[in-house]
Each structure stands twice: as structure tokens, then as C-alpha cells.
Amino acid sequence: MAKKIDLQHDIMKELADYSPKLIYGVEEIIGELRHNRKKDTDELFNLVIQGINWEIEVFNNCEDIINQDSQLIDKSKMAAAVVRLGKVLQEKDDIKIAACLEVDFLPFLKSMERSATSYK
């Protein structure tokens, strides 16, 4: 049976490959929500949310190695960001959703990417 650290290492490699794609998708959806909603914006938004959820799960399962040398990601701030996103989603305000993604989630995703690429 694989050891936890081996599984975490494999996940971090996957994260290193996936993060740049998700960051690009988040930046795209922010632009669409702010400026030019397209017919597939909702579909792209749902994919972005699934990706963010995956990275949150990675963080939850790999926090000990992500924050090993220093607290790269503050779990309480991430949890607060999730709560904020839930609130703005209920309001259905594209501008607020875009702001939440930009202010709360892009920094988290970029920190996860840095962690993954430095872990390789």
C-alpha cells in the first residue's frame, strides 16, 4: 500500500500541471463576468468552481506539506473566502462574483501553484 507522503507527492505533481490551466480559466471567467458574458459563461463558471473545489480538497489533504516550511496558505482565510463566494452566488451579481474570484481565490490558486512547483 502506498504511503501517504507518496500519494501527496503524486497529487502535488498533478497540481503543478493543473494549476496554470485553472488560473487561466479563473482569469477568463472574471473577464466574462465583468465585461462580456458569453453563451457558455455559466458552463465555464461551473468548471472553474469544480476546479477550485478540487484544489481546496488538495489543500485539505496536503496541508502538512504545503505549509511545511511556512504558512503559505491560511486555512481560515480560505474558509472565509468560500463563505463569501457562497453569499455572492446567492445574490447572482456577476460583478461581485468576479471580485470575489479575483480577491479571494486567485491568490489562493497562485499560492497553490507556487507550492506545487516548488515541491517538484
Buried (B, 14 or more C-beta within 10 A) or exposed (E): EEEEEEEBBEBBEEBBEBBBEBBEBBBBBBEBBBEEEEEEBEEBBEBBBEBBEBBBEBBEBBBEBBBEEEEBBEEEEBEEBBEBBEEBBEEEEBEBBBBBBBEBBBBBBBBBBBBBBEBE
